[in-house]
Amino acid sequence: MTDSPTELSLYEKPRRRIVPALALGFVVLLVGAGVGWAASTVLTPAKDVLDSTAFTFVEVVDGEVGSSINLNTVAEWTPVPVGSNQASGTVTSVAIAAGDEAKQGSILYTVNLRPVVVAQGSIPAFRSLELWTEGADVKQLQAMLSDLGFYEWTPDGEFDYATYWAVRAWQESLGLERDGVVQSGDLVFVPSLPSRLALDTDVVKRGASLGGGEAVVKGLLPSPTFEIPVTESQSSLMPNGTRVEITNGDAVWEAVVVDRETSESGETTIVLAGADDSVICGDECSTIPVTGQTLLSSRIVTVETVSGLVVPSAALLSGADGTISVIDSEAVAHDVTVVTSARGMSVIEGVPAGTRVRVPASGE
């Protein structure tokens, strides 16, 4: 008997529903398995590398260890008053610039076209010097005239005829009237010559009026001061004796830390000096401007560079008895001497180059 179309469709309909249901169930199982794997992968902690590798090995190699920091050094000249003007009138010219070296008889400036000359002496000019005047200031005048070649005798402080004729010759060299009288404003005595001098340019300038008595001549110390502004933590790295390399153009000057100063506001300044009491800038101090502050790049050597066999400092193992050792790849300890350490590295003695040592030394 042949099935009718109606009977066939009724018979196959349930079977067609079973196949999609089975497929859906299989997909659900796959998704569930995937979610389970992902969850187990994400939620399970990663294996700690340190648990599996407590240490590693490095070779002892040739190298060098040192440490330094780079900061600016402030160089500054410190002028000190050394001479006063006694001339009255108008400044008609200025003959020296700040920092110029002056010697016996150098012209500093002119007042009413009359030269004002510098001479060496501890007694300041305070009066006119003329025939038969006596005193220490006369002796200072005679010393200047002698250095200039106008006076041939030993200075004795007596303004005699020999001094008179020497003064006339000196006046002629300056283009002055040869009257043999040294006016009080003609000379400015300073303690030492030759010396680098500077004028107070607020007082001595072309067109300015002078009345006498102004402290206008300043002397510069043999060298500028050299200081490094630092923080408290930086200061702790620079004990006295720390070496500093100061760069000025192509020149490199050696200095050492000699002191530190703290201002009322708490700012710390490191004071530098030349090694063995030498002048930091040597014969090149004239390259430092005499006005204002000059910033110079500097390298502060906190740990001197040492060459030798180098290992990480973590490879060093300290014993209770104070010995220091390294552990090789065979777990054998070797006593070593630490020459220097800086920035996590150490120069050691006691093992040959190429030895593989454990890092960190305490790893198990």
C-alpha positions in Angstrom: 0.0 0.0 0.0 1.4 3.3 -1.0 1.6 6.0 1.6 -0.3 9.1 0.9 1.5 12.4 0.9 -0.3 13.4 4.0 0.8 10.3 5.9 4.5 10.7 4.8 4.8 14.2 5.9 3.3 13.3 9.2 5.8 10.5 9.6 9.0 12.5 8.7 8.2 15.6 10.6 9.3 14.4 14.1 12.5 12.9 12.6 13.6 16.2 11.1 13.1 17.9 14.5 15.5 15.4 16.1 18.5 16.3 13.9 18.6 20.1 14.8 18.2 19.3 18.4 21.2 17.0 18.4 23.3 19.6 16.6 22.3 22.3 19.0 23.2 20.1 21.9 26.7 19.5 20.4 27.3 23.2 19.9 26.3 23.9 23.5 28.8 21.3 24.7 31.6 22.9 22.6 30.8 26.4 23.9 30.7 25.1 27.4 34.1 23.4 27.0 35.6 26.6 25.5 34.3 28.7 28.3 35.7 26.3 30.8 39.1 26.3 29.2 39.2 30.1 29.0 38.1 30.4 32.6 40.8 28.0 33.8 43.4 29.7 31.7 42.6 33.2 32.9 41.9 32.4 36.5 44.9 30.1 37.1 48.0 32.2 38.3 51.0 32.3 36.0 53.9 30.2 37.2 56.4 32.5 39.1 59.6 32.8 37.1 61.6 33.3 40.3 60.1 30.0 41.6 61.6 28.2 38.7 64.8 30.3 38.3 66.1 31.6 41.7 69.4 32.8 40.1 71.4 33.1 37.0 75.1 33.1 36.1 77.2 35.9 34.7 80.9 35.9 33.6 83.6 37.8 35.4 84.8 40.2 32.7 87.3 43.0 32.3 85.7 46.5 32.7 85.7 49.6 34.7 83.5 51.0 37.5 83.0 54.6 38.5 80.3 57.1 39.2 79.8 60.8 38.6 77.2 63.5 38.4 77.0 66.5 36.1 76.2 69.9 37.6 77.0 73.6 36.9 79.8 75.3 38.7 79.3 79.1 39.3 82.5 81.1 38.8 82.5 84.7 40.0 85.1 87.3 40.7 84.8 89.1 44.1 86.0 92.7 43.8 87.2 94.3 47.1 87.8 98.1 47.5 91.5 98.9 47.3 91.8 102.6 46.4 90.1 105.9 46.6 89.9 108.8 44.2 91.2 112.2 45.4 90.8 114.2 42.2 88.0 116.8 41.8 86.3 117.5 38.5 84.8 115.8 35.5 85.8 112.4 34.3 87.1 113.0 30.8 88.2 109.4 29.9 88.4 105.9 31.4 91.6 104.0 30.6 91.0 100.5 32.0 88.3 97.9 31.7 87.1 95.7 34.4 89.7 93.0 35.0 92.6 94.6 33.2 96.0 94.1 34.8 97.5 97.3 36.2 101.1 97.9 37.1 103.1 100.7 38.6 102.3 103.9 36.8 99.3 102.7 34.8 96.7 105.4 34.0 93.3 104.5 35.4 91.2 107.5 34.2 91.5 111.2 33.6 89.8 114.1 35.5 89.7 117.4 33.7 92.1 115.8 31.2 94.7 115.1 34.0 95.7 111.5 34.4 95.0 109.6 37.6 97.8 107.0 38.0 97.9 103.9 40.2 100.9 103.1 42.4 101.7 100.5 45.0 101.4 101.5 48.7 99.5 100.9 51.8 99.1 104.6 52.7 96.4 106.2 50.6 97.0 109.5 48.8 95.9 112.4 51.1 98.1 115.4 50.3 100.2 117.0 47.6 103.8 115.9 47.5 106.5 118.5 46.7 110.0 119.5 47.5 111.0 118.8 51.2 107.9 116.7 52.0 108.7 113.7 54.1 106.7 110.5 54.9 105.7 107.0 53.9 103.6 108.4 51.0 106.8 110.0 49.6 108.6 106.7 49.8 105.8 105.0 47.9 106.1 107.7 45.2 109.8 107.2 45.0 109.3 103.4 44.6 106.9 104.0 41.7 109.4 106.4 40.0 112.1 103.9 40.5 110.1 101.1 38.9 109.4 103.4 35.9 113.1 104.2 35.6 112.9 107.9 36.7 114.5 107.5 40.1 117.9 105.9 40.6 118.3 105.9 44.3 116.9 103.9 47.2 113.5 105.2 48.3 113.9 107.0 51.7 110.7 109.0 52.1 112.4 112.4 51.6 111.3 114.6 48.7 114.7 115.9 47.8 116.0 117.4 44.6 116.6 113.9 43.2 112.9 113.2 43.7 112.0 116.6 42.3 113.8 116.0 39.0 112.4 112.5 38.8 108.8 113.8 39.2 109.4 116.4 36.5 110.6 113.7 34.1 107.5 111.5 35.0 105.2 114.5 34.4 106.7 115.1 31.0 106.0 111.5 30.0 102.4 112.0 30.9 102.1 115.3 29.0 101.7 117.4 32.1 103.2 120.6 33.2 106.6 119.9 34.7 106.2 121.7 38.0 107.6 118.9 40.2 104.5 118.8 42.4 102.4 115.7 42.7 98.8 116.7 43.4 96.8 114.6 45.9 94.5 113.5 43.0 97.3 112.4 40.7 97.9 109.1 42.4 95.7 106.2 43.7 97.7 103.9 46.0 96.7 100.2 46.1 98.2 97.5 48.3 99.7 95.3 45.6 100.8 95.7 42.0 100.6 94.3 39.4 97.0 93.5 40.0 93.8 93.1 38.2 91.6 96.0 38.9 88.1 97.2 38.2 86.6 100.7 38.6 83.2 101.4 40.1 81.5 102.2 36.8 78.5 103.8 38.5 80.9 106.5 39.8 83.8 106.6 37.3 82.3 107.1 33.9 82.8 109.6 31.1 81.1 112.8 32.1 80.7 112.0 35.8 81.6 114.5 38.4 84.0 113.6 41.2 84.5 115.5 44.4 87.3 113.4 46.0 87.1 110.7 48.5 85.1 108.2 46.4 86.2 104.5 46.8 86.2 103.8 43.1 89.1 101.3 42.6 88.4 97.7 43.3 90.9 94.8 43.2 90.2 91.3 42.1 91.4 88.4 44.0 94.0 86.2 42.3 91.2 84.0 41.0 87.4 83.9 40.9 85.4 81.8 43.4 84.1 78.5 42.2 80.9 77.1 43.9 78.3 74.5 43.1 74.7 74.9 44.3 73.4 71.5 45.3 70.5 69.7 47.0 71.0 68.1 50.4 71.1 64.6 48.8 73.7 65.7 46.3 75.8 67.3 49.0 75.9 64.0 50.8 77.6 62.5 47.8 80.4 65.1 47.8 82.6 64.9 51.0 85.6 67.1 51.2 88.2 66.0 48.8 85.8 64.9 46.1 87.4 65.6 42.7 85.6 68.0 40.3 86.4 68.5 36.6 85.3 71.9 35.4 85.0 72.5 31.6 85.6 76.0 30.1 85.6 75.8 26.3 88.4 73.4 25.4 90.0 73.6 28.8 89.3 71.2 31.7 90.3 72.4 35.2 90.8 70.2 38.2 89.2 71.2 41.5 88.3 69.5 44.9 85.5 70.0 47.4 86.9 71.9 50.4 83.8 73.1 52.2 80.0 73.6 52.1 77.9 76.6 53.1 74.2 76.7 54.0 72.3 79.9 53.7 69.5 81.0 56.1 67.0 79.8 53.5 68.5 76.3 53.6 70.2 76.4 50.3 73.5 74.4 50.2 76.6 75.5 48.2 79.7 73.4 47.7 82.9 75.4 47.8 85.8 74.4 45.5 89.5 75.0 45.5 92.5 74.0 43.4 94.3 70.7 44.2 97.3 71.3 46.5 96.3 75.0 47.0 96.7 75.7 43.3 94.6 78.2 41.4 91.7 76.3 39.7 91.8 78.3 36.5 95.6 78.6 36.5 96.9 80.9 33.7 93.4 81.0 32.1 91.5 83.0 34.8 91.3 85.9 32.4 88.8 83.9 30.3 86.2 84.2 33.1 84.2 87.5 32.8 84.9 89.8 35.7 81.3 90.9 35.9 78.4 88.7 36.9 78.3 85.0 37.3 79.6 82.4 34.8 78.1 78.9 34.6 80.6 76.2 33.8 79.6 72.5 33.2 81.2 70.3 35.7 81.7 66.6 36.4 81.7 65.7 40.1 83.5 62.3 40.5 81.6 60.6 43.4 83.4 57.3 42.8 86.7 57.4 40.9 86.8 55.1 37.9 88.7 51.8 38.5 89.6 49.2 35.9 89.6 45.5 36.6 87.4 42.4 36.8 83.8 43.4 37.0 80.7 41.6 38.4 77.3 42.8 39.5 77.3 43.8 43.1 74.5 41.3 43.6 77.0 38.5 43.0 78.8 39.4 46.2 78.0 37.3 49.3 79.0 38.7 52.7 79.9 36.3 55.5 79.4 36.6 59.2 83.1 37.0 59.6 83.3 39.9 57.2 84.6 38.0 54.2 83.1 38.6 50.8 82.8 35.8 48.3 81.2 34.8 45.0 79.6 31.5 44.1 80.6 29.8 40.9 78.6 27.5 38.6 79.8 24.5 40.6 78.4 26.0 43.8 81.9 26.6 45.1 82.5 29.8 47.1 85.6 32.0 46.2 86.7 34.7 48.6 87.3 38.0 46.8 88.4 41.5 47.6 86.2 44.4 46.5 88.2 47.2 45.0 85.3 49.6 44.4 81.6 49.6 43.8 79.2 52.0 42.0 75.9 51.9 40.3 75.3 48.2 41.0 78.7 47.0 39.7 81.9 46.1 41.5 85.5 45.6 40.7 86.9 42.5 42.4 90.1 40.5 42.9 90.4 36.8 43.7 88.9 35.0 40.7 90.0 34.7 37.1 88.3 36.4 34.2 85.6 34.1 32.6 84.5 32.6 35.9 80.7 32.2 35.9 79.3 33.5 39.2 75.8 33.3 40.6 73.5 36.3 40.6 72.1 36.9 43.1 74.7 35.2 45.3 72.0 34.1 47.9 69.8 32.4 45.3 69.0 28.7 45.9 
